Amino acid sequence: MVLLGGAGDLALRMLLPSLYFLELDRLLPHDLRIIGVARADHDAASYKALVREQLGKRATVEEAVWNRLAARLDYVPANITSEEDTKKLAERIGAHGTLVIFFSLSPSLYGPACQALQAAGLTGPNTRLILEKPLGRDLESSKATNAAVAAVVDESQVFRIDHYLGKETVQNLTALRFANVLFEPLWDRNTIDHVQITIAETEKVGDRWPYYDEYGALRDMVQNHMLQLLCLVAMEAPSGFDPDAVRDEKVKVLRSLRPFTKETVAHDTVRGQYVAGVVEGGARAGYVEEVGKPTKTETFVAMKVAIDNWRWDGVPFFLRTGKNLPDRRTQIVVQFKPLPHNIFGPATDGELCANRLVIDLQPDEDISLTIMNKRPGLSDEGMRLQSLPLSLSFGQTGGRRRIAYEKLFVDAFRGDRTLFVRRDEVEQAWRFIDGVSAAWEEASIEPAHYAAGTWGPQSAQGLISPGGRAWKA
């Protein structure tokens, strides 16, 4: 396995710790070698020292496990877009079976890196390329990136990562829907009122602003993470749990998303940018102050999305994501419709709540179904009711919470692409996002201000409020 960008933030913070934990559980292939590649001037010994130091910030390191992982590690200082440097990498790799190359690089380097790898003979039929997001900034650049990759390897050798798909709860959503007879008959417009998907971050943009100012919340979060979660909630049952069957159904959902127009984008989307405020008890500067220049990049997006198919006709999907929000949360809420008639009398009118399925991905992993139950005890007003959650909390299982990349590494080593994103999936998502961006421009929609530490512009509440709906607190 070759980690391009092996001395970068993602590799040290997520990828190498994931490999350590897989080593701990003895889930790495027995003959796996790991070569970090970056421009930083390390040798193998100093690179191992760097990795060991970063692991110590993440977990209590067991020396026996570290020694096993360290024995697999090597390092090559190289400019991966240089054919000369890449040939030196090929010499270090030598004879090999399956070669897995992880691109933890700027997307602008994917094309030149692929060409250099091909020139060095490293893109043969036994090579697998793992591509980290973002894959382009829009449909045109995404197609160019995908074309550069397709010029050197077959699509069957490409593993496009959206790390949310490696999260335990996201995978359990699929099991919940398709391994239980209870939910699937209820999973449509007849019983579901609406769906909410929230990815809220308390973090500011900070040092990431050069990247973020080019992408914004729409391209950074909605195009990949949020649309992937939407697809898993909305897709039809696949014919089997194999890569193409699952991804075929996700593409069908993306093709069914109703495009935004100049007329609809004004009242069905909210675009925001944070100004100075208070988050978690600390003062935060505004986004413009962080960037140091005027900018119209959005740090918050909310939208009401329609899926034009039989299952979801008339069921709105409300998406929201942003920086400098009051709470760190990734959550899916499936809100069922209220009962058509209350048989328990006027005293229970304020107690009767519609069923709600809440899927928490972070900071805690949990699936909770709110149901109505009789309130214990006696009352002279007859039966009284209360809502209670049925919880499948992963925090109560006693097991370690895995890094999402662990599952994705295991699948890549096995050659299983089910949890990776296919080319047409990426491009269809960009087609939808480009439509939102174009409609914003046509309608002259600029970001509305919201104070750091609040839930976005006030219009985000108005987006969901018709019909008595509200964002889950």
Order of alpha helices (4+ residues) and beta strands (2+ residues): beta-alpha-beta-alpha-alpha-beta-alpha-beta-alpha-beta-alpha-beta-alpha-beta-alpha-alpha-alpha-alpha-beta-beta-beta-alpha-beta-beta-beta-beta-beta-beta-alpha-alpha-beta-alpha
